[in-house]
Structures are given as C-alpha cells and as structure tokens.
Amino acid sequence: MKKHRKSLFKPATPGGAGGPPAVVSLVPRSTRLEDPFPVADLSADRLSDIVHLSESGASSALFRLARACILHDAHVQTELFKRKNAVLGDPISLQPWDPDNPADAEAATACEKLLASLPSLPDALAHLLDAALYPLALLEKCFGPADPANPDLGRRTALLDLVPVPYRLIAWDADGLPAVDTSAPLRPADGFRSDLPPLDSDRFILHRGHLIQAPDRFGGPLRAVLWLWLLSSMSITWWVRHLERYGSPFIVGRYDDSSSDRDRRVLEAAISYAQQLGGLVVSSGSSIDLKEAASAASPGFADFRAACRDEISRLILGQTLSSTASPTGIGSGATSLQAEVRQDIRRFDARRLAATLRFQLLAPWLRLNGYSGRPPVVLFAEDTSEETERTSKILSTLYNAGLEPTDDALPEISERIGFPIQRRALAPAAPGGGGLPVFFRGLPPPSDPSFF
C-alpha cells in the first residue's frame, strides 16, 4: 500500500498500462523559476509604487514582497502560524446534511474516505489558510480515471492530488477577476489580460479568508501588514543610524582664546590622531572632554517598533496578549475579552474554510462520481472546554424548563461541542399509556403515578 501511494504521484509513463493513474497538473511544480524580491533597498516610495502597480493589474511584485516579508520577519511569520494552526490543529469531521436521508449519509461516508485518502490535504489546507493574510489562495484539483486499487479516491473520477497554485501564476482577466496563467515562464504579464479564460471552478479552488470586499488585486489584509512591517523594519535602520552618529562618545577640545591659530590646528590634529594613537598629548593650557550623546531617543525607536508589531498582531490575531505580555490590571477582564476575540477569529476561519471545502471540493467530486446525496457539513472539531460547558448549561436549562432543541439544531450544537451528536433512541411507550412527555424521553419514568 505504501508503494502504491508513492507511485500515485509520479508522472505518467508512456505505454504504462495497468498501473495507477498519473497526476496531470496544469500548474508547474518546479520552484526553480521563483523570483526573489530584494528588500535591502525597499523604501516607502517603492512600496507605494508596488501597491499602485498591483491595483493596475501587475501584482507579481506585491506577491513576491509578501513572501519576502513573511520569510524575513519572525513576528509576522509567528503570528500567521498561530492563526493557521488554530484551525489546522483541529480534526475534521463530516456530518450528513440530513442524517435520515440514506443518500446524504452515503455521500458523507464517501467524503470521509476521500479526505482520509488524500496525503496532500494537510499542505493544501495550510495553503488555503494563507488567504487570511493574502487576498486569496488558489488550489488546483487534479482529477483522473478511477483506480480500482484505491476506490476511496473516486468510483468514476478520482481526485488524485491538490496542488497549490504559486502566486507568480496569478493574473487578472479583463474584468479584474483572478485567473491562472500557466503559460508564463516566470510570472504573468502585467495589466488586465483579455486572453485568459475565467477561472474554472471545477479545476480550481479559490479561498478568501477575510471579509474585505475590495478587489483582490488591491492586496487584502496583506496591504496593511506590508506598511506596518516596513515601518517596524525601518525603525531599526533609523535606530542604527542614530547609534552610529550619536552612540559613541565624541571629543571636545578647549584652548585659550589668546592662543594662535597654529595652536588650534595642533589640537585638531591631535584629536584626529587620537583613535590611531589610543591617547592624546596636549599642552598644559589645553583641555580635553569626552561628551556622551543623549540616549533618550533610543527607547523611542524601540517603542515605535513595538507599536508597529502590536498593530500587526491585532490585524492577524485580533489581540496582542498572545504575543506580548502586558499588564491588564486585576479584574480588568482584558485577558478573557481578547481570548474571546481570538476565538471568534478561529471560528470564522474554520467556517470559511469548511464552506470552501464543501462547495468547491466535495460537491464537484460527488457530482462527478454520481452520488445523489448532498455534500456533507464540514466541521473542525473545536477543543474548548468553555464552549462545551456553556452549551451544556444551555441544554440543561432548556431541559429543566420543559424544552428541547429541534432536530434542525443538532448540527449547530455539534459544531459548538466539537463532535457530531444525535438523539437517543426512545423507549417504546408502555401498553395503555400515552407515552412520556417530551422532556422525559430517554429517562426512567417518574415514580409518582399522579404525575401523569
């Protein structure tokens, strides 16, 4: 089995009949043509030009700069990892759209086997979650003929692989919508392209992990991060320049006003040779002082850099306490409030990604393989005891009030708890009795007969 999975992703061999289907991808997998972005000479004017070029349809420089920003800055990289890992660390569970419908249950079972058989799924999900920072992320779905040796990938059409689309291949069509230029040797041509076909939804998966309604070429959340990153990195440059100019003590020489110009020139020459000789030799009528520059500006640069990084944390995670320890005061509740904000973002990412998987991955695959059931609901099991405890208290309160959730509420409750739930099987009613009230279903009957 291990050998078979390894051979599943090899290129097709001519005349090789009887073997597993080969992956046919439109997206090149070689990274040899990836063009780096030099950030040493990046300035505010240069960044402004890159943003304006992207608005006009030339986004290759913006995407290359984004990659360099993430690779160069440990803070941006760590915050993005926290945002993605909050969802990727949860297991995926599928729930039939209608558990009482056999077709929906069959579709959910088939989709579970599909996701469990896709070795590229973790990397594909990690790439899609880049869209929490990038304006979008694209995946290519590689289909092929069904393999009898691995029917979980499809009984008619097999989903063989999920290939991340490099950002250098993303272009914009005549309407300014995203398209894939697979013919570009290095990066797509600049400007809006009327020669590119619209994005094929059966071939590609498009994911947006944010709520910004501006066009994708405008940069999304990435645009604000790049400016904050530039300011935080430039503050270090400014700080180093300040230390180079004012950080070291400098020599101040004094001489008598009655001295001649020759004596002044001799003192100046002595000061210029001081670093080479390691000392000074002056007349008794002259004096030398070492002056220290004011160091009050150094904390200002550090505070400015910290403020920029706090803004990056707020933009990516919605809070700063997970990155920087800050005093909040006893009983202020700031910690709980920021934890709730981060949890809201995690839940939003999970629901957004689940919807993308359901409608752009599972639904087309079910249609191609002839399943009549509706695509299942995708859930990312949330491991939060507080949410589970809160939901349990609500259900207990409803039970004590003689109420119970309807069957339509079970998917929502399952999402809150983190695993699928269903109603307990009801015991048959006693002969001659009208059955138990709705809030006693599944419980032992009351001992007091007058209750009925």
Salt bridges, closest charged atoms under 4 A:
GLU34 OE1 - ARG67 NH1 2.69
GLU34 OE2 - ARG168 NE 2.98
ASP35 OD2 - ARG64 NH1 3.57
ASP35 OD2 - ARG187 NH1 2.93
GLU55 OE1 - HIS52 ND1 3.54
GLU55 OE2 - ARG223 NH1 2.74
ASP73 OD1 - ARG309 NH2 3.93
GLU79 OE1 - LYS82 NZ 3.14
ASP90 OD2 - ARG346 NH1 2.50
ASP104 OD2 - ARG374 NH2 2.78
GLU106 OE2 - ARG155 NH1 3.85
ASP130 OD1 - LYS84 NZ 2.70
ASP130 OD2 - HIS127 ND1 3.98
GLU140 OE2 - ARG203 NH2 2.98
ASP147 OD2 - HIS4 NE2 3.42
ASP161 OD2 - ARG29 NH2 3.01
ASP181 OD2 - ARG193 NH1 3.00
ASP195 OD2 - ARG193 NH2 2.99
ASP202 OD1 - ARG367 NH2 2.95
ASP216 OD2 - ARG208 NH2 2.74
GLU268 OE2 - ARG264 NH1 2.94
ASP289 OD2 - ARG254 NH1 1.70
GLU311 OE2 - ARG314 NH1 2.90
ASP344 OD1 - ARG347 NH1 3.48
ASP349 OD2 - ARG83 NE 2.43
GLU382 OE1 - ARG346 NH2 3.51
GLU382 OE2 - ARG347 NH2 3.43
GLU387 OE1 - ARG347 NH2 3.61
GLU387 OE1 - ARG390 NH1 2.73
GLU387 OE2 - ARG416 NH1 2.81
GLU389 OE2 - LYS393 NZ 3.60
GLU404 OE1 - ARG423 NH1 3.52
GLU404 OE2 - ARG441 NH1 3.89
ASP407 OD1 - ARG423 NE 2.53
GLU412 OE2 - ARG351 NH2 3.71
GLU412 OE2 - ARG416 NE 3.50
GLU415 OE2 - ARG351 NE 2.76
